[in-house]
């Protein structure tokens, strides 16, 4: 903080500085864009000496006189940093002032309502037994009875088959830009995928312990990370995490790969617009704990390997972030966006190391200006300081945005197919 920040409030009170209309518009635009990085959606406006964020949870006011005054005379880099800081402060204040409503049973409906509904069903059943037609009265249609029996007796195989059909239908809608919501998640898996250098520190088990406890990863794990208590509190049988490790070698060296797959009710937050930020928070913490150079949050049908949608991609530089997007959705996407000669050696099968080497070379041309221009048509955003940490995010309401960005980047870098 500068020496002119003399107030007792968090941001201080420097001498008054008028905010020109174009500066005000630029500030609000940048803060609004930064908020979407945290999956927070609402309207931001200037009010007095601060900002007001209107969200479904209610309005949030943030004193920001010093930040606003500094913004007026700041250059591009500082403006970006100030906007990101203000967005973070708004998110933190929203979470403290307007916490989400706490509902039982994963927030779907209160138990009181469920109990009332159950009592109503019991009364109805009792009434039916009392007044049941007898002595030759017509039975229910065979068609209806058969249908009810099928639902009640659905076993694991039928359930899995139904989940596959739901996911297949949903991914077809995603390809057309549809939004995947909580109603469409049957059969889906959310993956956090990261790459880190050879012989990285700390060891994998140690890096993952704060999130999943001491675990040998011979079987499913449970998320216990206290910084996202809503996710950690989900404990039904379907909610588990599995780990897959892999290695690859590119022209930049050897990488250890980690893929954490989130299953069952754990993925619900990812498919709720107001809660997706929990996954971004978790992904950021995992990336830092692992010392990852590349990372992404992507989703796929559980019975398939290729990714159908993504929303968060990390790299140390702008080029690295573009590499993460192209590696996960361009190379491992369904369908892939990168042409076959760049994905597999002559006469061979698709090879991760071979593909990563080609992607790294192609993505090297993307600085912030080139990357932002390329992401513009999909309304994707690049945030952070290149050389330290860069994150690409895409809007919740456009399911195919990241895939379209991957396709566009692959064509711009001349490694795209089709």
Residue pairs with C-beta under 8 A, 6 or more apart in sequence:
1 12
1 66
2 12
2 14
2 66
2 70
4 12
4 14
4 15
4 66
5 11
5 12
5 13
5 14
5 66
6 12
6 13
6 14
7 13
7 65
7 66
9 63
10 63
10 89
11 63
11 64
11 65
11 66
11 67
12 65
12 66
13 49
13 65
13 66
14 65
14 66
14 69
14 70
15 69
16 69
17 68
17 69
17 72
18 72
19 27
19 46
19 68
19 71
19 72
20 72
23 71
23 72
24 46
26 79
27 46
27 68
27 71
27 79
27 83
28 44
28 45
28 46
30 79
30 80
30 83
31 44
31 51
31 83
31 86
31 87
31 90
32 44
33 83
33 381
33 383
34 83
34 84
34 86
34 87
34 88
34 383
35 41
35 42
35 44
35 53
35 87
35 90
35 91
36 381
36 393
36 395
37 84
37 87
37 280
37 381
37 383
37 391
37 393
38 87
38 88
38 91
38 277
38 280
38 281
39 273
39 274
39 275
39 276
39 277
39 280
39 396
40 53
40 55
40 87
40 90
40 91
40 94
40 274
40 277
41 55
41 273
41 274
41 396
42 53
42 54
42 55
42 56
43 53
43 54
44 51
44 52
44 53
44 54
44 90
45 51
45 52
45 54
46 52
46 68
47 61
49 63
49 64
49 65
49 68
50 61
50 62
50 63
50 64
50 65
50 68
51 61
51 62
51 64
51 86
51 90
52 59
52 60
52 61
52 62
53 59
53 60
53 62
53 90
53 94
54 60
55 94
55 98
56 274
57 94
57 98
57 99
57 100
58 97
58 98
60 90
60 93
60 94
60 97
60 98
61 93
62 86
62 89
62 90
62 93
64 86
64 89
67 82
67 85
67 86
70 78
70 82
71 79
71 82
71 83
74 82
77 385
80 383
81 385
84 383
84 384
91 277
100 230
100 274
100 275
101 107
103 109
103 110
104 110
104 111
105 111
105 114
106 234
106 236
106 265
106 268
139 145
150 158
154 162
160 303
162 186
162 187
163 186
163 187
163 302
163 303
164 187
164 301
164 302
164 303
165 187
166 184
166 186
166 187
167 186
167 187
167 188
167 301
167 302
167 303
168 187
168 301
170 178
170 180
170 184
170 187
170 188
171 301
171 308
171 309
171 334
173 180
173 184
173 399
174 180
174 308
174 309
174 399
174 400
175 308
175 400
175 403
176 400
177 398
177 399
177 400
177 401
178 399
178 400
179 396
179 397
179 398
179 399
180 188
180 271
180 299
180 309
180 399
181 271
181 272
182 268
182 271
182 272
184 271
185 267
185 268
185 271
187 301
187 302
187 303
188 267
188 271
188 299
188 300
188 301
188 302
189 261
189 262
189 263
189 267
189 299
189 300
189 301
189 302
190 261
190 262
190 266
190 267
190 270
190 279
190 297
190 298
190 299
191 259
191 260
191 261
191 262
191 297
191 298
191 299
191 300
191 307
192 259
192 260
192 262
192 282
192 283
192 286
192 295
192 296
192 297
193 257
193 258
193 259
193 260
193 295
193 296
193 298
193 328
194 257
194 258
194 286
194 287
194 290
194 292
194 294
194 295
194 296
195 248
195 255
195 256
195 257
195 258
195 292
195 293
195 294
195 295
196 255
196 256
196 258
196 290
196 291
196 292
196 293
197 253
197 254
197 255
197 256
197 291
197 293
198 253
198 254
198 255
198 256
200 256
200 290
200 291
201 291
202 291
204 245
204 256
204 258
204 290
205 214
205 215
205 216
205 217
207 289
207 290
207 291
208 215
208 243
208 286
208 289
208 290
209 215
210 225
210 289
211 223
211 224
211 225
211 282
211 285
211 286
211 289
212 221
212 222
212 223
212 224
212 225
212 241
213 221
213 222
213 224
215 221
217 243
220 240
220 241
220 242
220 263
221 240
221 241
221 242
221 243
222 235
222 239
222 240
222 241
223 231
223 232
223 234
223 239
223 241
223 262
223 266
224 232
225 231
225 232
225 282
225 285
226 232
227 281
227 285
228 278
228 281
228 282
230 269
230 275
230 278
231 266
231 269
231 278
231 282
234 265
234 266
236 264
236 265
237 264
238 263
238 264
238 265
238 266
239 263
239 264
239 265
239 266
240 263
240 264
240 266
241 260
241 261
241 262
241 263
241 266
242 260
242 261
242 263
243 258
243 259
243 260
243 261
244 258
244 259
244 261
245 256
245 257
245 258
245 259
246 257
246 259
246 352
247 254
247 255
247 256
247 257
248 254
248 255
248 257
248 352
248 353
248 356
249 255
249 353
250 353
250 356
250 357
250 360
251 357
251 360
251 361
252 357
252 360
255 293
255 356
257 352
258 290
258 292
260 286
262 270
263 302
267 299
268 275
269 275
269 276
269 278
269 279
270 276
270 279
270 297
270 299
273 396
273 397
276 311
276 396
279 297
279 312
280 297
280 312
280 393
283 295
283 297
283 312
283 314
284 314
284 391
286 292
286 295
287 295
287 314
292 314
293 315
293 316
293 320
294 314
294 315
294 320
294 323
294 324
294 327
295 313
295 314
295 324
296 310
296 312
296 313
296 314
296 324
296 325
296 327
296 328
297 310
297 311
297 312
297 313
298 307
298 309
298 310
298 311
298 328
298 329
298 332
299 307
299 308
299 309
299 310
300 306
300 307
300 308
300 334
301 308
304 334
305 332
305 334
306 332
306 333
306 334
306 335
306 336
307 328
307 329
307 332
307 333
307 334
308 333
308 334
308 403
309 399
309 400
309 402
309 403
310 325
310 328
310 329
310 394
310 402
310 403
311 393
311 394
311 396
311 402
312 391
312 392
312 393
313 321
313 324
313 325
313 328
313 391
313 392
313 393
313 402
314 320
314 321
314 324
314 389
314 390
314 391
314 392
315 321
315 322
315 323
315 324
315 390
316 387
316 388
316 389
316 390
317 386
317 387
317 390
318 366
318 367
318 368
318 370
318 371
318 382
318 386
318 390
319 360
319 363
319 364
319 365
319 366
319 367
320 363
320 390
321 371
321 382
321 390
321 391
321 392
322 363
322 366
322 371
322 392
322 409
323 356
323 359
323 360
323 363
324 392
325 392
325 402
325 405
325 406
325 409
326 337
326 338
326 359
326 362
326 363
326 406
326 409
326 410
326 413
326 415
327 355
327 356
327 359
329 337
329 402
329 403
329 406
330 336
330 337
330 338
330 359
330 406
330 407
330 409
330 410
330 415
330 416
331 338
331 343
331 350
331 352
331 355
331 356
331 359
333 403
333 406
336 343
336 417
337 403
337 406
337 407
337 410
337 416
337 417
337 418
338 355
338 358
338 359
338 410
338 415
338 416
338 417
339 410
339 415
339 416
339 417
339 418
340 417
342 355
342 358
342 359
342 362
342 415
343 350
343 351
343 354
343 355
343 358
344 350
344 351
344 354
344 355
345 351
345 354
348 354
358 415
359 415
362 410
362 413
362 414
362 415
363 409
363 413
365 413
366 374
366 409
366 413
367 386
368 382
368 386
371 382
371 392
372 381
372 382
374 405
374 408
374 409
374 412
375 381
375 382
375 392
375 405
377 404
377 408
378 394
378 398
378 401
378 402
378 404
378 405
378 408
379 394
379 395
379 398
379 401
380 392
380 393
380 394
380 395
380 401
380 402
380 405
381 392
381 393
381 394
382 390
382 391
382 392
383 390
383 391
383 392
383 393
384 390
384 391
392 402
392 405
394 401
394 402
394 405
395 401
407 416
410 416
410 417
